[in-house]
Amino acid sequence: MPAGDPPHEDRRPSADAEARERLRLRRGHRVGLLLGLTGLLLAAMLLPELPNVRYAARYRGLAQPIFCEDGVLDVAFIGTSRMAWGVDAHEVAASYRDLTGEDVSIVDLSRVGPTEIVFEALLDELLENRRVRLVIVEFNAARLSDKYWSFITKVGNVLGGRDLYRQIDRIPKRMPVEQIGYFLSVRLRFLEAALGGLWLGCDDALGGRGVYDETQSLTKKPEFEDLVRQAKKVRGKAFPSDRLLSPQNHLSVGVAEKLAAKARQHDVEILFVNFNNMFVDQVSESAKRRFRRHMGAELATWPAAIDKTLKSEYLYMDKHHLDQYGAKLVAPWFAEKISQYLHYER
């Protein structure tokens, strides 16, 4: 051993401690890096799905006065992914300006993913925070025939006068496991509101409450299965299709009734728009008249010429959703419908 060097056994405890510390730091760095990458991945997955952030990113100039000021909103869009991608608020506003020479304030509350069950909560949220003149709502169960309506009446009478829509409404929606999903949904909405407000530099008054989509689990409820069994016993040859007993059709109609009534209660104009997919024809005029009689509101479709162009030029991302060029094509039609309602003298 060279002179002046400490004994080997004297260096070892210190060296071991340093090695353990270096190992701990390396592990900590790896864990931190892993958590950071996981956070970035989650953000990349979630941010495009958060409608307030998506809306603010695409239309910041329009979103700033809508979310940050207290003026009256002219138009609010409420719908699923079909409307989220089929409505370009910037193009609609520009078309409205070209048509009328006036500016129009538009808020797009369409949400990617959920079904019509969330529409009522979104409208409540909107009317609670802002004054709005016109609400445009997506409606996609318009092909319910006269045979369907007569069957619903027949089944209700046989089952003791029960209204199938009301029966479904009374089915308990949330099981214990679903409560967890509801809790996470609420937390996500608060995150969405915070991110939307942070992006715009103001408080986002439209994003604070949570909305839980109950449609997916409804068919699994024993109460719903029992209702379907009873209905099928009396269907006979008058029943067009098992599919018509799906909760989606009932919820579409039931939610539309509630939205129309809520709009009338708040003195707000409401317009329903049918977003058909590329393989389905437009809703017939008789179906539109039947809808108006039943709901007391208009169900609109863009003209056949526009529909033909959308399909012939394949202006769709997929069979259900318009692409950006399709949204641009229908924007002048939306502007015209908005003008009809905003300039209508009651």
C-alpha positions in Angstrom: 0.0 0.0 0.0 1.5 3.4 -1.0 2.6 5.6 1.8 0.1 8.3 2.8 -3.0 6.3 1.5 -5.6 5.6 4.2 -6.3 1.9 4.9 -8.7 0.3 2.3 -11.2 -0.5 5.0 -11.3 3.2 6.0 -12.4 4.3 2.5 -15.2 1.7 2.0 -18.0 3.0 4.2 -17.7 6.5 2.6 -17.5 5.0 -1.0 -20.6 2.8 -0.3 -22.6 5.8 0.9 -21.7 7.9 -2.1 -22.6 5.0 -4.4 -25.9 4.6 -2.8 -26.6 8.3 -3.0 -25.7 8.3 -6.7 -27.9 5.3 -7.3 -30.8 7.0 -5.5 -30.4 10.1 -7.5 -30.3 8.2 -10.8 -33.5 6.3 -9.8 -35.1 9.6 -8.8 -34.2 11.1 -12.2 -35.6 8.1 -14.0 -38.8 8.2 -12.1 -39.1 12.0 -12.7 -38.5 11.5 -16.4 -41.0 8.7 -16.5 -43.7 10.8 -14.7 -42.9 13.7 -17.0 -43.2 11.7 -20.1 -46.5 10.1 -18.8 -47.9 13.6 -18.1 -46.9 14.8 -21.6 -48.5 11.7 -23.1 -51.8 12.2 -21.2 -51.8 15.9 -22.1 -51.3 15.0 -25.8 -54.2 12.6 -25.5 -56.6 14.7 -23.5 -56.1 18.3 -24.8 -57.6 17.7 -28.3 -60.7 16.2 -26.6 -61.3 19.2 -24.3 -63.8 21.3 -26.2 -63.0 24.6 -24.5 -59.3 24.2 -25.3 -60.0 23.0 -28.8 -62.4 25.9 -29.3 -59.9 28.4 -27.9 -57.0 27.1 -30.0 -59.0 27.2 -33.3 -60.9 30.4 -32.8 -59.1 32.4 -30.1 -60.2 35.7 -31.7 -63.9 34.6 -31.4 -63.5 32.9 -28.0 -61.9 35.8 -26.2 -65.0 38.0 -26.1 -67.3 35.0 -25.6 -65.6 33.5 -22.5 -64.2 36.7 -21.0 -67.0 39.2 -21.4 -70.6 39.4 -20.1 -72.5 40.4 -23.3 -75.4 38.5 -24.9 -74.3 35.5 -27.0 -76.0 35.3 -30.4 -75.6 31.6 -31.1 -74.6 28.5 -29.2 -73.9 25.1 -30.9 -74.6 22.0 -28.8 -73.8 18.5 -30.3 -71.6 15.5 -30.5 -68.5 14.9 -32.6 -70.6 15.2 -35.8 -71.3 18.9 -35.0 -67.9 19.4 -33.4 -66.2 18.7 -36.8 -69.1 19.8 -39.0 -69.3 23.4 -37.7 -66.5 25.8 -38.2 -67.5 28.8 -36.1 -65.0 31.1 -37.8 -66.4 30.2 -41.3 -70.0 30.6 -40.0 -69.2 34.0 -38.5 -67.5 35.1 -41.7 -70.4 33.9 -43.9 -72.9 35.7 -41.6 -70.9 38.9 -42.0 -70.9 38.5 -45.8 -74.7 37.9 -45.7 -75.9 40.6 -43.3 -73.0 43.0 -42.9 -73.2 42.3 -39.1 -71.0 40.5 -36.6 -72.3 37.5 -34.7 -71.0 35.9 -31.5 -70.8 32.1 -31.6 -69.9 29.6 -28.9 -69.3 26.0 -29.9 -70.1 23.6 -27.0 -70.1 20.5 -29.2 -68.3 17.7 -27.4 -66.3 14.8 -29.0 -67.4 11.5 -27.5 -70.7 11.9 -25.5 -74.2 11.2 -26.7 -77.3 13.4 -26.4 -77.6 12.7 -22.6 -75.1 15.5 -22.0 -77.0 18.1 -24.0 -79.5 19.1 -21.2 -76.7 19.7 -18.7 -74.7 21.8 -21.3 -77.8 23.9 -22.0 -78.4 24.4 -18.2 -74.8 25.4 -17.8 -75.0 27.9 -20.7 -78.3 29.5 -19.6 -77.1 29.7 -16.0 -74.1 31.7 -16.9 -75.0 33.6 -20.1 -77.9 35.1 -22.0 -78.1 33.5 -25.5 -80.5 34.3 -28.4 -80.4 31.1 -30.4 -79.3 27.5 -29.5 -78.6 25.1 -32.4 -78.7 21.4 -31.3 -77.7 18.3 -33.2 -80.4 15.7 -33.6 -79.8 12.3 -35.3 -82.8 10.1 -34.6 -85.1 11.9 -37.1 -85.9 8.8 -39.2 -88.4 7.5 -36.7 -91.4 6.7 -38.8 -95.2 7.1 -38.1 -95.1 3.3 -37.5 -92.6 3.9 -34.8 -94.7 6.6 -33.0 -97.9 4.4 -33.3 -96.0 1.5 -31.8 -94.7 3.5 -28.9 -98.3 4.5 -28.2 -99.5 0.9 -28.5 -96.9 -0.4 -26.1 -97.6 2.3 -23.6 -101.3 1.5 -23.6 -100.7 -2.2 -23.2 -98.3 -1.6 -20.4 -100.8 0.4 -18.5 -100.5 3.8 -20.1 -96.8 4.1 -19.3 -94.7 6.4 -21.4 -91.6 4.6 -22.5 -89.5 7.7 -22.4 -90.5 8.5 -18.9 -90.0 4.9 -17.8 -86.4 5.1 -19.1 -85.8 8.4 -17.4 -86.8 6.9 -14.1 -84.3 4.0 -14.3 -81.5 4.5 -11.8 -78.5 5.7 -13.8 -75.5 5.3 -11.6 -74.2 2.1 -10.0 -71.3 2.4 -7.4 -68.7 1.7 -10.1 -70.2 4.4 -12.3 -69.9 6.9 -9.4 -66.2 6.6 -9.9 -66.5 7.5 -13.5 -68.7 10.4 -12.6 -66.2 11.7 -10.1 -63.4 11.5 -12.7 -65.6 13.2 -15.3 -66.2 16.1 -12.9 -62.5 16.4 -12.2 -61.8 16.4 -16.0 -64.3 19.2 -16.6 -62.7 21.4 -13.9 -59.3 20.7 -15.5 -60.8 21.6 -18.9 -62.2 24.9 -17.5 -58.9 25.8 -15.9 -56.9 25.1 -19.1 -59.4 26.9 -21.2 -59.3 30.0 -18.9 -55.5 29.8 -18.7 -55.3 29.8 -22.5 -57.5 32.8 -22.9 -56.2 34.6 -19.8 -59.6 34.8 -18.1 -62.1 32.7 -16.1 -64.1 30.3 -18.2 -67.6 30.5 -16.9 -68.9 27.7 -19.1 -66.7 24.8 -18.0 -67.1 24.3 -14.3 -69.6 21.5 -14.0 -69.2 17.8 -14.7 -71.4 15.9 -17.1 -71.6 12.1 -17.0 -72.7 10.2 -20.2 -75.2 7.6 -18.9 -76.2 6.1 -22.3 -73.6 3.4 -22.5 -74.5 1.6 -19.3 -78.3 2.1 -19.6 -79.0 -1.1 -21.6 -77.4 -3.2 -18.9 -79.8 -2.1 -16.2 -82.3 -4.9 -15.2 -85.1 -2.3 -15.3 -84.4 -1.5 -18.9 -84.1 -5.1 -19.9 -87.5 -5.8 -18.2 -89.1 -2.9 -20.0 -87.8 -4.3 -23.4 -89.1 -7.8 -22.6 -92.6 -6.4 -21.8 -92.6 -4.3 -25.0 -91.6 -7.2 -27.2 -94.4 -9.3 -25.9 -96.9 -6.9 -27.4 -95.0 -5.9 -30.5 -96.6 -8.3 -33.0 -96.1 -7.4 -36.6 -96.4 -3.7 -35.9 -92.9 -3.5 -34.4 -90.5 -2.3 -37.1 -87.2 -3.3 -35.6 -85.6 -4.3 -32.3 -83.2 -1.4 -32.8 -86.0 1.0 -32.1 -86.1 0.0 -28.5 -82.5 1.1 -28.0 -82.1 3.8 -25.4 -80.4 6.0 -28.0 -83.6 6.6 -29.9 -85.6 7.2 -26.7 -83.0 9.5 -25.2 -82.7 11.5 -28.5 -86.4 12.2 -28.5 -86.7 12.6 -24.8 -83.8 15.0 -24.6 -85.1 17.0 -27.5 -88.4 17.5 -25.8 -86.7 18.7 -22.6 -84.4 21.1 -24.6 -87.3 22.6 -26.5 -89.3 23.2 -23.3 -86.3 24.7 -21.5 -85.6 27.0 -24.4 -89.2 28.2 -24.4 -89.0 28.7 -20.6 -86.0 31.0 -21.0 -87.4 32.8 -24.1 -84.5 31.4 -26.2 -84.9 30.3 -29.9 -84.0 26.7 -30.6 -83.2 25.0 -33.9 -82.5 21.2 -34.3 -80.2 20.2 -37.1 -79.9 16.6 -38.5 -76.3 15.5 -39.3 -76.7 12.5 -41.5 -73.8 10.3 -42.4 -72.5 10.0 -46.0 -74.5 6.8 -46.7 -77.9 8.0 -45.5 -80.3 10.2 -47.3 -81.6 13.5 -45.9 -84.6 13.5 -43.6 -87.9 13.6 -45.5 -90.2 16.7 -45.4 -92.9 14.5 -43.7 -90.4 13.6 -41.0 -89.6 17.3 -40.4 -93.3 18.1 -40.2 -93.9 15.3 -37.7 -90.9 16.5 -35.6 -92.3 20.1 -35.5 -95.7 18.8 -34.4 -94.2 16.6 -31.7 -91.5 19.1 -30.5 -92.9 22.5 -31.4 -89.5 23.3 -33.0 -87.9 23.1 -36.4 -85.7 20.2 -37.5 -83.5 21.5 -40.4 -81.3 19.8 -43.0 -79.0 21.5 -45.5 -80.3 21.5 -49.1 -80.1 18.5 -51.3 -77.5 20.2 -53.6 -75.1 20.7 -50.6 -75.7 17.1 -49.5 -74.9 15.8 -53.0 -71.7 17.8 -53.2 -70.6 16.6 -49.8 -71.0 13.0 -50.9 -69.8 13.2 -54.5 -66.6 15.1 -53.5 -66.2 13.0 -50.3 -65.9 15.9 -48.0 -65.9 13.6 -45.0 -63.1 12.5 -42.5 -65.0 9.2 -42.2 -68.6 8.2 -42.9 -70.0 10.1 -39.9 -67.9 13.3 -39.8 -67.4 16.2 -42.3 -63.9 17.3 -42.9 -62.7 20.9 -42.9 -63.8 21.4 -46.5 -67.3 20.0 -45.7 -67.6 22.3 -42.7 -66.6 25.2 -44.9 -69.3 24.2 -47.5 -72.1 24.1 -45.0 -71.1 27.3 -43.2 -73.1 29.7 -45.5 -76.2 27.6 -44.9 -75.8 27.8 -41.1 -75.3 31.6 -41.5 -78.5 31.8 -43.4 -80.5 29.8 -40.8 -79.0 31.9 -38.0 -80.0 35.1 -39.8 -83.6 33.8 -40.2 -83.9 33.3 -36.4 -82.0 36.3 -35.2 -83.9 38.7 -37.5 -87.3 37.1 -36.9 -89.7 39.5 -35.2 -91.9 37.7 -32.7 
